[in-house]
């Protein structure tokens, strides 16, 4: 597995030689009367620094509104995340793979490059250190400049957000996830939630385990506190009590199929599949859309996960402008 080390001082491909090989892992698991998966989750929970490379796929049919269909391709990941031992976090989001897939699936741009059509590299980088989030949207600059007024949304290509000035109960990881669209996996929560969901799972093809969890449990595995999120949205008036109950019901009842594959006894890849179709109509109603009762919406996430104790996230140095007010304005308009 070779991953770019953007935002980090780690090498491009660093193997953790402190992990046992697969034979040692199986022997250790047998001696403790647990599964190799349980030991692998224990290693993940103890990890202080790690990286994750994430590919997304989607199948959506909206009747007369059209359809989108593209597979999650590990060769074209959309998110790259690194977290170091100090809790500092680096994220790079690449929109080009999704935009290219949407163009291809729509029949409007098969084989066309979204970056060439829209300008920029369609990427965004964020660094989280303490309660400060540094954001670089320079990859979106040409798009913003092409849209009237959009260029004034942010104070500069690189700016910061002060999380302490935002709503109570909404922590820095939740804010960072709302900006990038993908939360970093929390090793402890991931190990606890997935470990419980797959506790009775039998190994498939040697090192692969499959099970089911709720959308709320999936969110918890990625360090998101849904109760805190809904509470903060309610406190700021962004959603009313009815919508909050509906959203909570969604997180509690929608199920996610999960598959975990081990490599040399360690967590290597994770696959999540979720069918949001039953909720598509109600979500459309809340947004003021049309009748989507016959619509379908499924999502797939593939994560390549690696523990690496050498990761050292380097936050850009500079006197960047504060964009907290603009971020608050965006929240109010959304």
N, C-alpha and C positions, 0 to 999 in steps of 0.2 A: 504494500500500500504506500503510494507516494502522494503526499499532500503538500501544497504550497504553504509556506510558513509566514504568510503576510501578517504583519503586526506582531510578530514574535521573534525572539532571538534564538529559537530552536532550529536545528537542521531540518532539511526538507523531509528526511525519512529517518526517524529515530526509533529504533526498537528498544523496548524496555526489557533488558536482560535480567531484571529481578523477577520476572514472571516465570513460573514453571512451564515446562513443555507439556504437551497434552498427556503423555504417559504418566508423568509425575502428578498431574492434576487428577487423573482418574484414580491413581493409587491413593492419593491424599483423601479424595472423596470417599472411596471405599472404606478407608480406615476410620473416617468420621461418621460413616453411615449417612452421608448426604449425597446429593447429586453434584456432578461437575458444574452444573449451572449455578447451584447455590454458592459454591466456592468462587465462581467467576463474579457473581454479583457482590460477594464480600470484598473482592479485590476492587471492584468498581466503587463501592461505598467508601473504601479507604483511600481512594485516589484524591490527590490534592491538585493535580493538573492533568488536563486531558484536551483532546481535540475531537471534533465531530464534523463530518462532511455530509451534507444532506441533499438528497435529490427528491423532487416532488413530482407527482403525477395526478391527473385529474380527468374524470369523465363526467361531463355535465350536459344534460339535454333540457332545454327550456322551451320546448315546443316551437311556436312561431318566432321566438326570440333567437333561435339558433342553437348550436351545439359546439362543445369544445371537447376534444379527446386527445390526450397525450400521455404517454407512459413515463413513469419515473425512471430516469436513465442515470446510473451511477457515473457514467462518463461525462455527464454535463450537470454537475451538482448546482443547486441554487443558493446554498448557504454553506459557509465555512465558519466554524466557531472554535476559538481557543480560550481556555481558562487556565490561569496559572495558580501557583500555591498561595498567592496573596489575594486571590479572589478577583483579580482584574480580568476583564473579559474583552476579547476582540471578535468582531463579527464582520464578515463580508457577505453581502447579498448580491447575487447576480440575477438580474431579471431577463437577460438575453435568452437563456435556454427556454424559459416559459413563453416569452414573446414569440420566439421562432416557432415553437410548437403550436401556439395558438394560430399563428399565420398559416402554418402548414395544414392544421386540422380544419381551418375555415375554408380552405381552398383558394384563399386570396393571395397567398404568398409562399407557395410550396417551393422550398429551396432558397428563399430570400433571407437575407440577413437583417434582423430587426435593428441591429446597431447601425447599419448603413442607412436604413430608412429613417430612423428616429434621431440619430446623432448621439454622440457620447458613447460610453462603454456600458451604460445601463447598469451600473453597480453603485452600491453605497457601503461605506465602512463606518463602523462605530466602535468606540472604546469606552468601557465602563470602568471607572476607578472611584471607589467610595460612592459618593452621591452625585458625582459628575459624569455626564455622558458627553463624549466628544463625537461629533458626527461630520462626516465628509460626504457631501452630495455632489461633488464635482462631476461625477459620471452622469448625473441627471441634468447638468447645466444647460446643454443645448436644447433639451426638451423643455425646460422651464423657460428659456428665452423665446421659444417658439410660441408659447401660450401667453396671451395678454394677462398681465397681472401676476402670473405664476412665479416670475423671477423675483418678486418681492415677498414671497412666502417666507423665505429664510433670510437672515441677515447677511450671510456670506456662504461661500462654498463649504467652509469649515467653521463650525460654531459649537457651542456647548449648551447643555440643558442642566439646570440645577434641580435635581429630584426633590430636594427638601422644600422647594416652593410649590410642589404639586400637592394633590389631595392626600390627606392622611390615609394610611393603610395601603397605599400603592407604592411598593418598594422599587428600587432601582432595576432589579431584574425584570419586573413586570413592565416598567416603562420602556426598557431597552427592547423587550419582546414586542411591544406595541409599535415600535418604530421600525424594526427590522422584519416583523411578521413571523419571527421564529424565536422561541425561547431556547436558551442553552439548557441541555439536560442537567438536572441536579443529580450528581452521582448517588447520594444517600437516598433521595426520594425514588430515583430510578430503580435502585437495587431493592428497596423495600416494596414498592408498588408492583414492579414486575416479578420480583421474587415470590410475592404472595399469589399473584395471578397465575404464575406458572409452577406453583409448588407441586402440583400433582401431574405435571406434564411429563410424558415419556419422550425420550430422545428420538428424533426422526433423522434418519440418515447419519447417525453417529453423534453429531454435535449440533443439531438443530432442534429447537423447542418451540411449540406453538401453544397459544392460549387466547383468552378474551378478557378485556377489561372495559370499564366505562370511560366515557369521554372525560369525566371529572378525574378519574384515576390517571388517565393519559396526561392530562394537564398537570397533575401533581408530580408526575414523573419528570416533567420538564420545569419543575420549580415554580409553577404558577399556582397561587392561592386564589381559587375561584371565588370563595366567600369574600375575601378581601377586595377582589376586583369588582364584584357586583356591588359590594357595600360602598366602595368609593364612587362608582358610577351613579348609584342612588343618591349619595350625599351631595354630589355636584349637580344633580338634576338631569343627568344625561339620559337616564332611563327611569320610568315610573315603576311602581310596585308590581303591576301586572306583567310588564316586560321582564322584570327581574325574576319573577316566579317562573315565567316561561323559559327564560334562559337557564335557570337552575335546573328545571325539569329536563332540558335538552342535555345538559352535562351529566345528569344522573341516569338517563335512560338510553342514550345513544351508545352503542357498543363499538369497540375497536378490536379488530383481530390483530394480534401481535405475534411476531416470529423472531426469535433470537438465535443467532448462530455464533458458536464459539470457534476460536482459532487458537491453538496451543493452550487451551484451557481458559482463555480470557474472552470477555465479551468483544466480538468483532463487528458484527452487523446486526441491525435491528430493522424490522419492517413493520409498519403500521398501516392497516387498511380500515377505513371508516366509511359507512354508507349514511349520508346525510339526507337521503331522499325523503324519508317520512316527515322531515321537518322543513323541507323546501317550501311547501305551500304556506306554512305558518310564518316562516321568515320573510317570505314575499309580502304577506299581509302586513307585517309589522313595518316593512319598508315602503308600503304603499304601492306595491307592484301588482301585476295582474294575476290571473288564475294559473298557478303552476302545480296543480294537484297531480298532473300526469308527468311532471318533470322528474328527473333523476340526477343525483349528484353524489359521486364517490370520489374519495381522495386516497392517495397512497404516499407514504413517506418512507424513504430508504435512508438509513443512517449508517455511515461507516465510522466506527467509534474506536478510539485508541487512547490508552493511558500513556502519558509521556511526562516524567518528572522533570525534564529539562526545559519545559515551556516557560518562557518569560515574556509576558505581554508588555510591549513598549508603547506607552501612550504618547502621542505627538506632543511636542513642547511648543508653546507659542501663546501669544496673547489673543485668543480667539474671542469673537463677540458672543454675548449671551443671547441665545435664542429661546429662552424659556417662555417669554411672553407670546412669541409667535406660535410656539407649540401649544400653549394654553388656548390661543385663538383657534387653532386647528381642531382641538378637542371640542371646543364649544360649537364649532360649525359642523362637526361630524355627527 
